[in-house]
């Protein structure tokens, strides 16, 4: 991507060519404590959000599934059990530290028979066209430099009839909930990051990146522009998180 373009890194405006490296530094820092922090930050509710994603995926035995920004493997592990020995799950992540943590975790679970691990950029997925029955990306799209390019890349690798599911923090509809959420994000979250992961700055960035991410309707429009049909979304936890779904027809 041309370095003269400007993009956001949290609330900062930086050359687009620098974002991937800065995001990599964040996840290199938090990878070892990522699962613990997820449980603490969401009081375990992230597991319910991911379960709902699985339910809407339509994944069945024999399917090929791509989990982008798969991190420590929560979704990939569940998909591996669903697709069975005749299916395949690819856990892809641009960050080598997160990929290593995910691989080690799933190795401990004894779940590698139908799993592959690939370091890949969501904007330029290294797969042939029309190969996956389902593509998921959970809490990763907001960190991508060119989200439109990433959505087009996901569309390309899906089979006709395949589904994209984007699980991401979004915009609460209730003003009071939004205010409480802001207080938690900017006052509590960085302190948790410092206490548990020894890194307040990375969690400050994560809070800011959520605010810079497209809201529910904008993301739905972006998915439609990338070629997806029947685009819809479900607000979870009052819109703190939204699950978007689109179909490649």
JOJODA-V391785 format. One record per backbone hydrogen bond with DSSP energy under -0.5 kcal/mol. NH is the residue of the N-H (numbers start at 1). CO is the residue of the C=O. Records with the same first field share a line. If there is no record, write none. Layout:
BEGIN
NH = CO + CO
END
This chain:
BEGIN
5 = 2
7 = 14
9 = 12
12 = 9
14 = 7 + 12
16 = 5
18 = 15
19 = 15 + 16
20 = 16
22 = 18
23 = 19
24 = 20
25 = 21
26 = 22
27 = 23
28 = 24
29 = 25
30 = 26
31 = 27
33 = 30
34 = 31
37 = 33
38 = 34
39 = 35
40 = 36
41 = 37
42 = 38
43 = 39
44 = 39
45 = 42
47 = 44
48 = 45
49 = 45
50 = 46
51 = 47
52 = 48
53 = 49
54 = 50
55 = 51
56 = 52
57 = 53 + 54
58 = 54
62 = 83
63 = 60
65 = 63 + 88
66 = 134
67 = 65 + 90
68 = 66 + 136
69 = 92
70 = 67 + 92
73 = 70
77 = 73
78 = 74
79 = 75
80 = 76
81 = 77
82 = 78
83 = 79
84 = 80
87 = 84
88 = 63
89 = 114
90 = 65
91 = 89 + 116
92 = 67 + 90
93 = 118
96 = 94
99 = 95
100 = 96
101 = 97
102 = 98
103 = 99
104 = 100
105 = 101
106 = 102
107 = 103
108 = 104
109 = 105
110 = 107
111 = 106
115 = 112
116 = 89
118 = 91
120 = 93 + 118
124 = 121
125 = 122
127 = 125
130 = 156
131 = 157
132 = 157
133 = 64
134 = 64
135 = 163
136 = 66
137 = 165
138 = 68
139 = 137 + 167
143 = 140
144 = 141
147 = 145
150 = 146
151 = 147
152 = 148
153 = 149
154 = 150
155 = 151
156 = 152
157 = 153
158 = 154 + 155
159 = 132
161 = 248
162 = 159
163 = 133
164 = 246
165 = 135
166 = 244
167 = 137 + 165
168 = 166 + 242
170 = 240
172 = 170
173 = 238
175 = 173
178 = 174
179 = 175
180 = 176
181 = 177
182 = 178
183 = 179
184 = 180
185 = 181
186 = 182
187 = 183
188 = 183 + 184
189 = 184
192 = 188
193 = 189
194 = 190
195 = 191
196 = 192
197 = 192 + 193
198 = 193
199 = 193
203 = 199
204 = 200
205 = 201
206 = 202
207 = 203
208 = 204
209 = 205
210 = 206
211 = 207
212 = 208
213 = 209 + 210
219 = 215
220 = 216
221 = 217
222 = 218
223 = 219
224 = 220
225 = 221
226 = 222
227 = 224
228 = 223
229 = 247
232 = 245
234 = 243
236 = 241
239 = 236
240 = 236 + 237
241 = 236
242 = 168
243 = 234
244 = 166 + 242
245 = 232
246 = 164
247 = 229
248 = 162
249 = 247
END
